[in-house]
């Protein structure tokens, strides 16, 4: 099933994943919000889905404006429904393909949370994102990936510093993944479009190749979850 059709069909039941309650997803959202801050005026949320992150950003950046784009019409409708319920006015949600970004619009920050893996040609996407950022603009990527041996070695110290928390993250993630072997989650697992996952060390090199600087990998206790940040040079 292609990406647009899948998320159009799944939009109304998206919340049943309950990933918003998991440790790993809360960590992703909190880390992204911290990196974006509240001083920016224009933020683009790529693959905004049902609007969860965009609404969080809008509440934090009260004097700014959030633009959310998603490929699926029903996801956009669901996001608008939530926006109306929350009575938030500083967001606009559009139906738009991430690959069709218009470089005529400039943003202080661009967020791509759990969406990069849906895109096959990541270098082309990163080049488009780069052109859409203002000078000194920031790209923040939330990533789910299959870790390499090198990456696993790189986070050994972090996990050993707090083994209790590392175990909590591991147990939480395993419990969440097991849900997708049962109804009604099995639809999500069987019909989900093909993923093109990339691990942080490779993505860091790819970002550097299109011009991003001061690239940082923020590792979580979960070895399959991280946030990557890059700055467009002035």
N, C-alpha and C positions, 0 to 999 in steps of 0.2 A: 504494500500500500504506500502511495506517495505521501510526502510530508503534509501537503495541504489537505488532502482528503482525510488522512488519519486524524489530524488535530481538529478538523471541522466536525468529524463524527464524535470525537472524544471530549469536546469542549464542555458540555454540560456535566459530564461525570469526572472532570479533571480533578476535582477536589477530593474524590474518593481515595486517591493515593495517600492522602494525609501526610505528604512529605513535609508540609509546612511545620509539622510538629516534631520532626526528627532532629536529632542533634546536628547531623551533618548539614542539613539544609538551613537550619537556624544559623549555624556558623558561617555558611556561604553568604547569607543575606546580611548578617551583622558586619562581616568583613567588608563586603561591597559598600554598605552604607557608610562605614568608617572611612573608607578610601575616597569616596565621593565628597564627603563633608557637606557643609551647608552654605558655602560661599559661592557656589556656581549658579549661573542664571539659566543655562540651557543644557538639558541632559537628554540623550537619546537612549532608550531602552530597546535593544534589538531582541526580537522574539519575545515580546512582552506577555504572551500567553493570556491568562485570565486577569492580568493586571496586578498581581500580588506585589511584586517588587516595585513597579512604577508607583503604586499608591503609597508604599512605604517611603519612597524617595520624595514624593510630592508633599507628604506630611513633614518631612525633615527639611526640605528646601522650600520654605513657605514663600519666599520672595523670588523663586525661580519658576521655570516651566519645564515639565517633563513631556517628552514625545515618545509614545510607545508604538512600535510597528510589529505586525505579526502577519504571517502568510495566510492564516485561517480566518475566514469571515466570522464564524461562530465564536472563536476565541476573542476577537475584537468586540463582538456584541456582549459577551460575558464580562469582559473588562469594563466596558461602558456601563453595564448594569451595576457592577460593584462600585464604580466611580460615583454613579448617581446616588446609590445607597449611602455612601460615605460623605456625600455632599462636598466633593473635592472639585475645585474649578481650575486648578493649575496643571491639568493633564489633557492631552489629546491623544486618542488612539486611532491609528490608521491601519487599513489592510494594505500591506505592501511586502514584497519579497525583500529580504535582507540584501540579496545580490543586486537589487536595483536601487541601491542608495544613491541619492542625488547629492553630488558634491557641492551644489549651489547652496545647500544649507550647512551652517557651521555650528558646532557644539563645543561647550566647555568640557564635556565629558560624555563618553559613550560606554554603555554597559552591555555586556553580552553574557548573560547567565545561563549556563547549560544549553547553549545553542550552537556553539562552534562545531560541535561534533555532528551536526546535521548538514554541514557544508563540506562538500568534497574539495573544492579549490580554495583552500584557506588563504593562500598567498594573495590571490586576487581580492578576496574579501578584506583582508588586512590593508591592502593598498587603498581600497575604497574608504574604509574607516579612517585611515590616515588623512585622506583628502577632506573628509567631513569634519575633522577636528580643527579647532582654532589653534594657533601657535601656543605651545605649552599646555595644550589640551591633554586629557588623560583617558586612556582606555583601560577598563577594568573587566576582566574575563573570569567568570566562574566556570570551573572546569571539572568534569567527571571523566576519568580516564583509566586505562590499564597501566599501572606503574612499571617502569623498567627496573632492572636490577640497580642501575646507577641511582635512580630516584629513590628507591627503597633504602639504599645506603645513606642517601643524603638526609633522610628524615629519622634515622635511627636515634640520633641524639635527642631530637624533639620528643619522640615517643618514650624514651627512657627517662626523661626528666619528669614525666608525669605518667607513669604506667597505669595508674588507676583510671585517669581520663582517657588514655589510649584504649583501654579495654572497654570503657563505656561507649566510645565511638564505634569500636568494632562490633560490639553486641547490638547496638542500635541499628547499624547499617545492615547487618546480617538479618536481623528480625524484619526490617523493612523489605529487603530483597526477597525473603521467603514468601511474602504476601502475594507476589506476582505469579506464584505457582498455583494459586487458587482463584476461584470466582469471587468477585467480578473482575479482578485484576488481570486474569489470564488473557483477556482481550488486548490489554496494553502490551504485554510481553510478546504475544504471537503476531500481532499486526503492526508493531512499531516499525517505522521506516529504518532502513539501514543506517548505521552510525559510522562516522569516519573519525574515530577517537584519536586524539593526539596527546602525548604526555607533556608535562610542563617544560622539560629541558629542550625538547624539539620545538615547541611553540615559541619559546624564548628566542631561539635562533631565527625562526621564521619572522618574528616581529622585528628583530634587529635588521633583517635583510631588507625590510621595506622602509626603514628609517626611524623606528621607535628607539628611544633612549631611556636610560635609567630604569631598565626593566627589572622587576622584582617578582620572585615567586614566593607567595605566602602559603606555606604548607599547613595543612590541618593535621589533627591526630589520625584522621582517616587517610590511609595511603592512596586512596583513589579520588580524593577531593582536594582541590587547591584553588587559589585565586592568583591571577597573574596581572600585573600592572605595568603599563608602559606610557611614556610621555612623548608627545610630538615635539620635536625640537623647534625652537623659535627661529 
